[in-house]
Amino acid sequence: MTEIRGEPDNKRFWGRYSKFYDFGALHVSKDAYGQVARMISESLGPEMDVLEVATGTGLIALGIAGAARSVTATDFSEEMIAAAKRKPAPDNVTFSVADATALSFADASFDAVIVSNALHIMPAPVKALAEIRRVLKPNGLLFAPTFSQGHIKRFAWNLNAMILKLIGFQAYSKWTPEEFVRFVNANGFLADRWQVLKAAFPLVYLEAHLTQQRDARGVHRRVSG
């Protein structure tokens, strides 16, 4: 995995892009979003409380709402959450502004956490996974479909990165699919299922379960999975 230096975050970019997010997602990657929502829904249950971090405009949250008891969807971009709140939503879905690396929720609050296509664009993905571990119940589920460009040829990657940087966006990590699975496994989870999906971008779908929980001293310890 390669760490990529850049701006502190892409918050201004996402604020500007919130007006066009759905157009881009639904016209370029509609099938991939639908497939991801279906795959996540198959692994959820009607008794489960789900958190989604980096929800964007809520496409995944709304797509899986019927498969869970509740869906709490958050994003660090006020503009993205405003766009999500303008959409019709079932009563079990709520949207709010929150930073994935500093969540306000109590320990062990959720049965599952979704972070879709976002870990690679977070400056501190390890810290985000630490917060996700904290708010998950023992053996809780992680769903982390993630853009994977580590296996793209260098010229293609450099050209793509240059174009994105010109419009104010930068990725901070790039993994091959196998490197991404190892990254998740090294941060308190065990991957149960992963595969590369057909999409307009290289997309790794990953499901994992929590393998560490905190003891009374606040220290993480490994539990059987």
N, C-alpha and C positions, 0 to 999 in steps of 0.2 A: 504494500500500500504506500502511495506517495502522498505526502502532505504538500499542499500547494499554498504558497503565501498569497495574501490578498487583502482586501478591505476587511474591517472588523466583522461585517456581515453584509447581507444583500437587502437589508430592510427597505431602503429607498427604492430599489429596483422593484421589489414585490409590491410596494405601495402603488407605484406607477402601473405595474403590470396587472393589478387586480381588475382593471376594466376590461382586459382582454384575455384573462386567464381561461375562462370557460370556452371562449371561441377557440383558443389554441388547443386546449385539452380535448374538446369534443370533436373538433374537426381533424386534428392530427392523430390523436391517440384514443379515440372513443372506444374502440374495441378492447384496447388494453385496460382502460379504466373499468369497463364493464366486466372483464374477466377477473381483474383483481377483486372487485367488489363481490363477485359470485364466489370466488375461492375463499375469501375471508368469511363470508356468510355461512359457508358450509362447515366451518370450524367453530362457529359461535353457537350459543344456546339462548333460549328465551329467558333464562335466569341470570344472564351475565350483564355486568355493568362494564362498559367499554369507554376508554379514553382514546381520542385521536389527537396527537400533537402534529403541528404543521398541517392543519386541515386545508389550508388555502380557502377556497370558496365553498368547501363542504361537499365536494362531489362524492368522495368515498363515504363520509359520515352518513349522508342521505341514502347512499346506495346500500348500506348494510343495516340501516335502522330497523328494518323488519325482522332482523335475526337476533336482536338483543333486547334486554330489558330497558337499558338506557345507553345513550351515546352522548358523551361530553366531548365536544369538539373545540379545539383551541388552535390559535395561531399567534405568532408574535406581531403580525401586521394588522394594525387597526383597520386598514382599508380592506384587506381580505375578509376579516370578520364582518365588516359592514356589508360587503357583497353577499356573504353567506346568509346573513340575517334577512336580506331582502327576498330570499327564496322561501316558498312554502315548505314547511317542515312538520313532521309528526310531533306529537307532544313529548315523545321520549328523547328528542334531540335538542341539545342546548349548545349555543356558540358563545365563546368568550375569548378575550385576549389573554395570552399567557406565553411565557418564554419556556421552551422545552427544557432548558438547562436550569430553571429555577421555578419549579411548579409549586403552587400553593396548596395542593391537595395533601391530605393526611397519608401517612404510611399505609400500605396495604389497602388502598381504596378501590382498586379495580381488578376485575377478572382478566382483562385483556387490554393491551395498549397497541395502537396502530401508529406507525410513523412511516408514511408512504412517500417514497421518492424524495426524501429530505435529508437523510443522514449525510450524504455526500456533499451537501451544500451548507452544512452547519460547521462553523469554525471549530466547535468543540463537541464532536460526536460521542466521545467517551463520556463526557459530562452529561450529555443528553441520555445516554443509556443508563448511567448511574441514577438519574432521576426517575427514569422509567422503572428500573428495578425497585426503587424505593416505594413507588406508589402501587406496584403490583402486589397482589396477594400471593402467598406461597404457591409455587408451580404455575403462576399466572402465564398467560400467553402473550407473545410478541409477534406482531405482523409487521414486516419491514420490507415491502417491495422497494427496491432501490436501483436507481440508474447506475449502470456499471460500464465504465469506459476504459478500464485498465488494459483491456485486450485490443483496443482500437489502435491501428497503426499510428506511429508517432506523427506523421504529417497530418493525417486526418484529425488527430487530437489537437495538435497545435493550431490548426486552422479554425477548428470549432471553438477552442478556448479564446483565440484572438477575437473572433466575431462577437462572442458573448461578452468579453471584457469591454469591447467598444460600446455596448449598450448598457453597461453598468452591472453586469452579472458575473460572478465567479464561483466555480466549484472549489472546494477546499480539500477534498480527498478523491482519489480515483482508485478503484479496486477492480480486479478481475472478479468474475463470479465466485471463484474458489477463495480468493483473498477476502471477499466480503463475508462469506460464511465463517471463515476463521476469525475474522474481526469480531463478529457477533458472539461466537463461541468463547472468545477470550475475555468477554466482558459480562460474564454472569449468566449466559444463556446457553442452551443446547438446541441446535437446529434440528427440527423434526422433519422438515420438508422444504426443499428449495428446487427451483427450476428457472431456466431462462425462458421468458415469454416472448412471443413475436410482437413487436411494437415498432413505432417510428424511431425508437431509441433502444439501446441494449438495456433490458429491464429484468432484474433478478427478483423473482417472487420468493420470499422467505418467511416461514413460520418457525417459531422457536418457543421453548418454555423456560421459565425462570429456574435456574439451578442454584441460586444463592439467596439467602434471606438474612436479615439482621438479627443479631442476638441482643440481649438486654443492654449490652454496652455500646450498641450501634455499629458493631463490627460485622461485616458480611461473612457468612459462613456457607459452605456448599451443602446443599441438601440433595437427596436422591431424586432422580427424575426418570 
